[in-house]
Amino acid sequence: MKERIFDIGTVRLKNHLSLAPMEDVTDPSFRAICKEFGADLLYTEFVNAEGLIRKDERTAKKMAIAPEERPVGVQIYGERIEAMAEAARMAEEREPEFIDINAGCWVKKIARRGAGAGLLRDLPYMQRMVEEVVRAVQLPVTVKTRIGWDRSEINIVEAAKRVEEAGARAIVVHCRARSMGHSGEPLYEWIDPVKEAVSIPVVVNGGLFEPEDVRRVFEETSADGAMIARGAIGRPWVFREIKQLLAEGRVSLDADETLRIDTCLDHLKRAVEVKGERRAILEHRKYYAGYLKGLRDSSLVRRELVVMNDLAEIEDALRDYQRRLVNLAIAGYVVDHRR
Ligand SMILES: Cc1cc2nc3c(=O)[nH]c(=O)nc-3n(C[C@H](O)[C@H](O)[C@H](O)COP(=O)(O)O)c2cc1C
């Protein structure tokens, strides 16, 4: 496989895989787990520039970075250029390796105001925003965006050129237009024209769920790295699987019931340390479906787990379920319907 170098500031990665920024998902507990399974580069959830300036505590907390998760970028979003520059300065104080500008969020109340993917409708404004953020900080600045506002208005090549001219050091391209939201076939064919137009690293994102998807996109495009988002939710080991496939031509990791339930619990316990038991347990409810997907009787177990409010009780229920599955597997029953 061709060597894909991703260089920004002090960060130099080869054939790298990054964990995408995801609001309410990529908190420090999930990032740490993905890192342990092989994610090379991490991003915080997006951080609202205006919230930071208002000194909103919940917003500022999203920038918390643990030493073991480096290299990591803080992603900021907003529509006002001065606010974005000020937010970047505040983010820099947390000493991430880079600052990322969100130019891809499709959520109506953000994009219609001109932030996130809304920046794709006014490329000169987007360029000025990147310039001002670059000017405001010492750290490298990157941009995560989409191929265009609408499928009939694809302007990623022009956007990438402007972003590079403004001083950005890398660009992540979610290969869907804003109008496609998170569904529809990503248009990976836009990666090569972007690569030809700029000399900064270009990272591909969108629709990379299985290891095979990453292998294909690396074979078919000249992207300098791949970014995984939903493919890692409820299955952070996907990073190890991808790396195995790329290096050895096959996936040897067995994501069996033991690994899946161990990881689910590990994720919850780390979240409890960061957020406290009550909040972590409530937020973890959305992950059971992913971690337990396809396992025998998982819907029954999930129904019990989502009404539990005590860590010890949840741990007992999961361990008990894990033991049952292991015993059934030993007795020759199918316990994982995904196989
Ligand atoms: C729950 C969720 C939250 C997201 N939050 C962010 C965000 O904070 N910043 C961002 O740039 N993109 C965000 N995204 C978009 C992803 O980073 C990614 O671009 C998109 O999901 C496409 O990748 P995928 O097809 O691999 O999921 C979010 C996506 C999801 C599903």
The ligand as an SDF file (V2000), in Angstrom:
LIG
                    3D

 31 33  0  0  0  0  0  0  0  0999 V2000
  -23.7210   11.7120   16.5820 C   0  0  0  0  0  0  0  0  0  0  0  0
  -22.8790   12.5000   15.6140 C   0  0  0  0  0  0  0  0  0  0  0  0
  -22.3070   13.6890   16.0310 C   0  0  0  0  0  0  0  0  0  0  0  0
  -21.4940   14.4150   15.1650 C   0  0  0  0  0  0  0  0  0  0  0  0
  -20.8770   15.5540   15.6150 N   0  0  0  0  0  0  0  0  0  0  0  0
  -19.9590   16.1740   14.8140 C   0  0  0  0  0  0  0  0  0  0  0  0
  -19.1770   17.2430   15.3150 C   0  0  0  0  0  0  0  0  0  0  0  0
  -19.2520   17.6320   16.4860 O   0  0  0  0  0  0  0  0  0  0  0  0
  -18.2820   17.8160   14.4570 N   0  0  0  0  0  0  0  0  0  0  0  0
  -18.1260   17.3850   13.1530 C   0  0  0  0  0  0  0  0  0  0  0  0
  -17.2970   17.9320   12.4170 O   0  0  0  0  0  0  0  0  0  0  0  0
  -18.8830   16.3940   12.6760 N   0  0  0  0  0  0  0  0  0  0  0  0
  -19.7600   15.7610   13.4700 C   0  0  0  0  0  0  0  0  0  0  0  0
  -20.4440   14.6910   12.9900 N   0  0  0  0  0  0  0  0  0  0  0  0
  -20.1670   14.2020   11.6160 C   0  0  0  0  0  0  0  0  0  0  0  0
  -19.0670   13.1350   11.6110 C   0  0  0  0  0  0  0  0  0  0  0  0
  -17.8470   13.6420   12.1110 O   0  0  0  0  0  0  0  0  0  0  0  0
  -18.8520   12.5610   10.2030 C   0  0  0  0  0  0  0  0  0  0  0  0
  -18.4090   13.5870    9.3630 O   0  0  0  0  0  0  0  0  0  0  0  0
  -20.1200   11.9550    9.6100 C   0  0  0  0  0  0  0  0  0  0  0  0
  -20.7970   11.1480   10.5720 O   0  0  0  0  0  0  0  0  0  0  0  0
  -19.7920   11.1170    8.3810 C   0  0  0  0  0  0  0  0  0  0  0  0
  -18.9780   10.0230    8.7120 O   0  0  0  0  0  0  0  0  0  0  0  0
  -19.5800    8.5120    8.8500 P   0  0  0  0  0  0  0  0  0  0  0  0
  -20.3710    8.2510    7.5880 O   0  0  0  0  0  0  0  0  0  0  0  0
  -18.3350    7.6630    8.9780 O   0  0  0  0  0  0  0  0  0  0  0  0
  -20.4430    8.4910   10.0600 O   0  0  0  0  0  0  0  0  0  0  0  0
  -21.2860   13.9630   13.8340 C   0  0  0  0  0  0  0  0  0  0  0  0
  -21.8980   12.7780   13.4240 C   0  0  0  0  0  0  0  0  0  0  0  0
  -22.6770   12.0490   14.2900 C   0  0  0  0  0  0  0  0  0  0  0  0
  -23.2880   10.7530   13.8110 C   0  0  0  0  0  0  0  0  0  0  0  0
  1  2  1  0
  2  3  1  0
  2 30  2  0
  3  4  2  0
  4  5  1  0
  4 28  1  0
  5  6  2  0
  6  7  1  0
  6 13  1  0
  7  8  2  0
  7  9  1  0
  9 10  1  0
 10 11  2  0
 10 12  1  0
 12 13  2  0
 13 14  1  0
 14 15  1  0
 14 28  1  0
 15 16  1  0
 16 17  1  0
 16 18  1  0
 18 19  1  0
 18 20  1  0
 20 21  1  0
 20 22  1  0
 22 23  1  0
 23 24  1  0
 24 25  2  0
 24 26  1  0
 24 27  1  0
 28 29  2  0
 29 30  1  0
 30 31  1  0
M  END
$$$$
